């Protein structure tokens, strides 16, 4: 009598995509559905708002207070980097930042459906 191998346990990161599809990995930027493979990418369509980036200084002073200075919304990552460079120039030990981004995203198929 041959033993049937047991199915491997699925971690909490796996969830079924649809009842008629293979499972998908939760937390990844792609999934497989009955319609095919899809990818998440920035939406660069003409009717979407432009991206906005805000950089927040997370560096701490000697007394433990967080700086919290913000760049304000800037439209490009180059402008965001320039703000960080200038902020660090004025505050030698401020090198820790947090990025807040408002970027339009869209799911697109890997292969266009027929």
C-alpha positions as CSV (number, residue, x, y, z in Angstrom):
1,X,0.0,0.0,0.0
2,X,1.5,3.3,-1.0
3,X,1.1,6.4,1.1
4,X,-0.3,9.6,-0.4
5,X,1.9,12.5,0.3
6,X,0.3,15.2,2.4
7,X,-0.2,18.7,0.9
8,X,2.3,21.2,2.2
9,X,0.9,23.7,4.7
10,X,0.3,27.1,3.3
11,X,1.6,30.1,5.3
12,X,-0.6,33.0,6.3
13,X,0.8,34.9,3.3
14,X,-1.1,32.7,0.8
15,X,-4.8,33.3,-0.1
16,X,-6.9,32.0,-2.9
17,X,-7.3,34.6,-5.7
18,X,-10.5,33.1,-7.1
19,X,-12.2,29.7,-6.7
20,X,-11.2,28.8,-10.3
21,X,-7.6,30.1,-10.0
22,X,-4.4,29.0,-8.4
23,X,-3.6,30.8,-5.1
24,X,-1.8,34.1,-5.1
25,X,0.8,35.4,-2.8
26,X,-0.6,38.2,-0.6
27,X,1.6,41.3,-0.5
28,X,3.2,41.0,-3.9
29,X,2.6,43.4,-6.7
30,X,1.4,40.7,-9.1
31,X,-1.4,38.1,-9.0
32,X,-2.7,35.5,-11.4
33,X,-6.4,35.4,-12.1
34,X,-8.5,33.6,-14.6
35,X,-7.8,36.5,-17.0
36,X,-4.0,36.2,-16.8
37,X,-1.1,37.8,-15.1
38,X,-1.4,41.4,-13.9
39,X,1.2,44.0,-12.7
40,X,0.8,47.1,-10.6
41,X,2.5,50.1,-12.1
42,X,2.4,53.9,-11.9
43,X,-0.6,55.3,-13.9
44,X,0.8,57.9,-16.4
45,X,-2.5,58.5,-18.2
46,X,-3.5,62.0,-19.2
47,X,-6.4,62.3,-16.7
48,X,-4.5,61.4,-13.5
49,X,-3.2,63.8,-11.0
50,X,0.6,64.1,-11.0
51,X,2.6,62.3,-8.3
52,X,3.4,64.2,-5.1
53,X,6.2,63.4,-2.7
54,X,6.8,64.7,0.8
55,X,10.0,64.0,2.7
56,X,9.8,64.2,6.5
57,X,13.0,64.4,8.7
58,X,13.0,61.7,11.3
59,X,16.4,62.6,12.9
60,X,16.5,63.2,16.6
61,X,18.1,66.0,18.6
62,X,20.3,65.2,21.6
63,X,17.2,65.5,23.9
64,X,15.4,62.8,21.8
65,X,12.9,65.1,20.1
66,X,12.3,64.3,16.4
67,X,13.0,67.1,13.9
68,X,9.8,66.6,11.8
69,X,10.7,69.1,9.2
70,X,8.8,68.5,5.9
71,X,9.7,69.2,2.3
72,X,6.1,70.0,1.4
73,X,4.7,68.3,-1.7
74,X,7.2,68.2,-4.6
75,X,6.4,66.7,-8.0
76,X,9.7,64.8,-8.6
77,X,12.1,62.6,-6.7
78,X,14.9,64.9,-7.8
79,X,13.3,67.9,-6.0
80,X,12.8,65.7,-2.9
81,X,16.5,64.7,-2.9
82,X,17.5,68.3,-3.3
83,X,15.4,69.2,-0.2
84,X,17.0,66.4,1.8
85,X,20.5,67.6,0.7
86,X,19.8,71.2,1.7
87,X,18.2,70.1,5.1
88,X,21.3,68.0,5.9
89,X,23.5,70.9,4.9
90,X,21.8,73.1,7.5
91,X,21.6,70.3,10.1
92,X,24.8,68.1,10.0
93,X,23.4,65.1,11.8
94,X,19.9,65.0,10.1
95,X,20.2,62.0,7.8
96,X,17.0,60.0,8.5
97,X,13.9,60.6,6.5
98,X,10.5,59.2,5.8
99,X,8.9,59.4,2.3
100,X,5.2,60.0,1.9
101,X,4.1,59.5,-1.7
102,X,0.8,60.1,-3.4
103,X,1.2,58.3,-6.8
104,X,-1.6,57.1,-9.0
105,X,-1.3,53.4,-9.7
106,X,-3.1,51.0,-12.1
107,X,-3.2,47.2,-12.6
108,X,-2.3,46.2,-16.2
109,X,-2.3,42.8,-17.8
110,X,1.0,41.2,-18.8
111,X,-0.6,40.2,-22.1
112,X,-3.6,42.1,-23.5
113,X,-6.7,39.9,-23.5
114,X,-8.0,38.8,-26.9
